[in-house]
Amino acid sequence: MIAYIGLFMSALVAATILPMQSEAVLVGLLASSAYPPVLLIGVATVGNVLGSVINWYLGRFLMRFRGRRWFPASQSQLDKAQRWYHRYGRWSLLGSWLPLVGDPLTVVAGVLKEPLVPFLILVTIAKGARYLILAGIVLAWY
């Protein structure tokens, strides 16, 4: 149970304020062959999507704090994500798994008041696919 909690927390934190690599935790657990891969992928996806929902809420309700040190995205990251979001619309959320731009993109979705249901669907597809592909690579290797 500790492994699942650790994976969940690393995935959640990786999608929010602190830099963390949930992929490394997932790879380690998959390589151990001690846990069902489907369950690991599910736990990582749920944690990472929940972290993105936190970002969405930050964007939706806490933009007045965007200059604070603890805020999860810098102004330049927000500007870049906002340009991307305006160019591609809600479909840009399929890039929410990307390093550097993905997390600010989920904040921008909140700022631009993207409805929660489409947000959840697109972010879940993106983040779940990333973990699924990573698991496929790891399991093919081991």
Sine and cosine of phi, psi and omega as CSV:
sin_phi,cos_phi,sin_psi,cos_psi,sin_omega,cos_omega
0.00,0.00,-0.57,0.82,0.00,-1.00
-0.87,0.49,-0.63,0.77,0.00,-1.00
-0.89,0.46,-0.67,0.74,0.01,-1.00
-0.91,0.40,-0.66,0.75,0.03,-1.00
-0.90,0.43,-0.69,0.73,0.04,-1.00
-0.88,0.47,-0.68,0.73,0.03,-1.00
-0.90,0.44,-0.72,0.70,0.02,-1.00
-0.85,0.53,-0.74,0.67,-0.03,-1.00
-0.91,0.41,-0.65,0.76,0.01,-1.00
-0.92,0.40,-0.61,0.79,0.03,-1.00
-0.93,0.37,-0.65,0.76,0.01,-1.00
-0.90,0.43,-0.76,0.65,-0.03,-1.00
-0.91,0.41,-0.58,0.81,0.00,-1.00
-0.88,0.47,-0.45,0.89,-0.01,-1.00
-1.00,-0.06,-0.01,1.00,-0.06,-1.00
-0.86,-0.52,-0.79,-0.61,-0.24,-0.97
-0.96,0.29,-0.73,0.68,-0.14,-0.99
-1.00,-0.04,0.59,-0.81,0.07,-1.00
-0.95,0.30,0.81,-0.59,0.02,-1.00
-0.46,-0.89,0.49,-0.87,0.00,-1.00
-0.94,-0.34,1.00,-0.05,0.03,-1.00
-0.93,0.37,-0.43,0.90,0.01,-1.00
-0.88,0.48,-0.62,0.79,0.01,-1.00
-0.90,0.43,-0.64,0.77,0.03,-1.00
-0.91,0.41,-0.71,0.70,0.01,-1.00
-0.88,0.48,-0.71,0.71,0.01,-1.00
-0.87,0.50,-0.70,0.72,0.01,-1.00
-0.88,0.48,-0.69,0.72,0.00,-1.00
-0.94,0.35,-0.62,0.78,0.05,-1.00
-0.91,0.42,-0.67,0.74,-0.02,-1.00
-0.91,0.42,-0.45,0.89,-0.01,-1.00
-0.95,0.31,-0.32,0.95,-0.03,-1.00
0.85,0.53,0.32,0.95,-0.04,-1.00
-1.00,-0.07,-0.15,0.99,-0.10,-1.00
-0.74,-0.68,0.54,-0.84,0.04,-1.00
-0.90,0.43,0.82,-0.58,-0.03,-1.00
-0.83,0.55,-0.62,0.78,-0.02,-1.00
-0.88,0.47,-0.65,0.76,0.01,-1.00
-0.93,0.37,-0.65,0.76,0.04,-1.00
-0.89,0.46,-0.70,0.72,0.01,-1.00
-0.89,0.45,-0.67,0.74,0.02,-1.00
-0.89,0.45,-0.71,0.70,-0.01,-1.00
-0.90,0.44,-0.71,0.71,0.00,-1.00
-0.89,0.45,-0.67,0.74,-0.01,-1.00
-0.91,0.42,-0.72,0.69,0.00,-1.00
-0.88,0.48,-0.71,0.71,0.02,-1.00
-0.88,0.47,-0.70,0.72,-0.03,-1.00
-0.94,0.35,-0.62,0.79,0.05,-1.00
-0.92,0.39,-0.66,0.75,0.04,-1.00
-0.88,0.48,-0.64,0.77,0.08,-1.00
-0.88,0.48,-0.62,0.78,0.04,-1.00
-0.93,0.36,-0.56,0.83,0.07,-1.00
-0.91,0.42,-0.61,0.79,0.09,-1.00
-0.86,0.50,-0.70,0.71,0.06,-1.00
-0.87,0.49,-0.67,0.74,0.02,-1.00
-0.86,0.52,-0.71,0.70,0.05,-1.00
-0.90,0.43,-0.63,0.78,0.07,-1.00
-0.86,0.52,-0.72,0.69,0.02,-1.00
-0.90,0.43,-0.62,0.78,-0.07,-1.00
-0.96,0.29,-0.64,0.77,-0.17,-0.98
-0.86,-0.51,-0.25,0.97,-0.12,-0.99
-0.86,-0.51,0.33,0.94,-0.03,-1.00
-0.87,0.49,-0.38,0.93,0.02,-1.00
-0.91,0.42,-0.26,0.97,0.01,-1.00
-0.98,-0.18,0.18,0.98,-0.16,-0.99
-0.88,0.47,-0.33,0.94,0.04,-1.00
-1.00,0.08,-0.10,0.99,-0.03,-1.00
-0.96,0.28,0.47,-0.88,-0.03,-1.00
-0.88,0.48,-0.57,0.82,-0.08,-1.00
-0.99,0.16,-0.17,0.99,-0.05,-1.00
-0.89,0.45,0.64,-0.77,-0.19,-0.98
-0.96,0.28,-0.08,1.00,-0.02,-1.00
-0.60,-0.80,0.63,-0.78,0.07,-1.00
-0.98,0.22,0.24,-0.97,0.01,-1.00
-0.88,0.47,-0.65,0.76,0.00,-1.00
-0.91,0.41,-0.62,0.79,0.07,-1.00
-0.90,0.43,-0.68,0.74,0.04,-1.00
-0.89,0.46,-0.68,0.73,0.01,-1.00
-0.88,0.47,-0.71,0.70,0.00,-1.00
-0.89,0.46,-0.72,0.70,0.01,-1.00
-0.91,0.42,-0.60,0.80,0.00,-1.00
-0.92,0.39,-0.64,0.77,0.07,-1.00
-0.88,0.48,-0.71,0.71,0.02,-1.00
-0.87,0.49,-0.71,0.70,-0.05,-1.00
-0.91,0.42,-0.66,0.75,0.03,-1.00
-0.92,0.39,-0.54,0.84,-0.02,-1.00
-0.96,0.29,-0.68,0.73,-0.11,-0.99
-0.95,-0.33,-0.11,0.99,0.01,-1.00
0.93,0.37,-0.41,-0.91,-0.06,-1.00
-0.88,0.47,-0.39,0.92,0.01,-1.00
-0.91,0.42,-0.34,0.94,0.05,-1.00
-0.89,0.45,-0.34,0.94,0.04,-1.00
-0.90,0.44,-0.29,0.96,0.12,-0.99
-0.92,0.40,-0.25,0.97,0.10,-0.99
-1.00,-0.08,0.20,0.98,-0.04,-1.00
-0.91,0.41,-0.24,0.97,0.03,-1.00
-0.99,0.12,-0.24,0.97,-0.09,-1.00
-0.93,0.38,0.62,-0.78,0.09,-1.00
-0.90,0.44,0.50,-0.87,0.07,-1.00
0.94,0.34,-0.77,0.64,-0.08,-1.00
-0.99,-0.11,-0.39,0.92,-0.10,-1.00
-0.89,0.46,-0.75,0.67,-0.02,-1.00
-0.92,0.39,-0.73,0.68,0.07,-1.00
-0.87,0.49,-0.52,0.86,0.04,-1.00
-0.88,0.47,-0.61,0.79,0.03,-1.00
-0.95,0.32,-0.50,0.87,0.10,-1.00
-0.93,0.37,-0.70,0.71,0.00,-1.00
-0.88,0.48,-0.61,0.80,0.05,-1.00
-0.85,0.52,-0.61,0.79,0.07,-1.00
-0.93,0.36,-0.68,0.73,0.02,-1.00
-0.85,0.53,-0.68,0.73,-0.04,-1.00
-1.00,0.08,0.15,0.99,0.10,-0.99
0.86,0.51,0.67,0.75,0.11,-0.99
-0.88,0.47,0.75,-0.66,0.03,-1.00
-0.86,0.51,0.57,-0.82,-0.11,-0.99
-0.89,0.45,-0.65,0.76,-0.07,-1.00
-0.89,0.45,-0.79,0.62,0.06,-1.00
-0.88,0.48,-0.59,0.81,0.05,-1.00
-0.85,0.53,-0.77,0.63,-0.02,-1.00
-0.87,0.49,-0.68,0.73,-0.03,-1.00
-0.88,0.47,-0.78,0.63,-0.07,-1.00
-0.93,0.38,-0.68,0.74,0.00,-1.00
-0.92,0.39,-0.62,0.78,0.03,-1.00
-0.90,0.43,-0.68,0.74,0.05,-1.00
-0.86,0.50,-0.74,0.67,-0.06,-1.00
-0.90,0.44,-0.76,0.64,-0.08,-1.00
-0.96,0.28,-0.60,0.80,0.06,-1.00
-0.90,0.43,-0.66,0.75,0.02,-1.00
-0.89,0.46,-0.64,0.77,0.02,-1.00
-0.87,0.49,-0.74,0.67,0.00,-1.00
-0.92,0.39,-0.59,0.81,0.01,-1.00
-0.91,0.42,-0.70,0.72,0.03,-1.00
-0.91,0.41,-0.69,0.72,0.03,-1.00
-0.87,0.50,-0.71,0.71,0.02,-1.00
-0.89,0.46,-0.65,0.76,0.03,-1.00
-0.87,0.50,-0.67,0.74,0.03,-1.00
-0.90,0.43,-0.73,0.68,-0.03,-1.00
-0.90,0.44,-0.71,0.70,-0.05,-1.00
-0.94,0.35,-0.50,0.87,0.08,-1.00
-0.95,0.32,-0.49,0.87,-0.03,-1.00
-0.98,0.22,-0.63,0.78,-0.08,-1.00
-1.00,-0.04,0.00,0.00,0.00,0.00
